[in-house]
Amino acid sequence: MLKRAKAPKQPFAMTGVPLLAMGCAFAAVGASGQTAFSYVAAGLLIPGTVLLAMGLWNRRRQC
């Protein structure tokens, strides 16, 4: 019988950090003059920041 994998304890932080990292990379390329990358960067940075803040908020409330 297969065991189920344990659910991650910090899913918001696990999702928010890669979004922030990709958003920073796209922002760097967008700062060099590629305007389309700037729009994508905003689309990654805003949700990444919100998810990371939610993860930290939930973590603080559990303590």
N, C-alpha and C positions, 0 to 999 in steps of 0.2 A: 504494500500500500504506500502510495506517495504522500509525503508530508507537505503541507501547505507552507509556502514561504511566509515569513513574518512580515507584517505590514511595516513600512518605514515609519519611524517615530517623528520625523520632521519632513513631511512631503512638501510643504510650502518652501522651505529653505532649499530642499534638493532641487526644486524646479526654478526658484528665483535666482540662484547663483549662476547657473549656465545662461539664463536669459540676460542677466546683467553683464556677464563676460562677453557674450555675443554682441550686445548693444554697445559696449565700449569699443569693440573691434570695428563695428560698422560706423560708429561715430568718428573714429580716427580716420577711416577712409572717406567719410563724408566731409570731414574738415579739410581734406585735400582738394575739394572742389567738386566732388561727385554728389550732387544734390539728392539723388534718389537714395543713396545710402544714408543720408541724414534722416529721411522720413522713416526708413526701416529701423534705424537706430532708436528713434523715438518710440516706435511700435514695440521694440524689445525692452528698452530701458524702463518705460512706465509700468508695464505689467510685472517685470522682474522686481522692481522696487516695491510694488504693492505686495507681491507674494512674499518677498523676504520680510517686509514689515509685519505681515500677518503671521508668518512663522515665528518671528521674534516675540510678537504680542502673545500668541498662544503659549509659547514657552514660558514667558514671564508669568502668565496667569496660572500655570500649572504648579509653579513653585510655592 
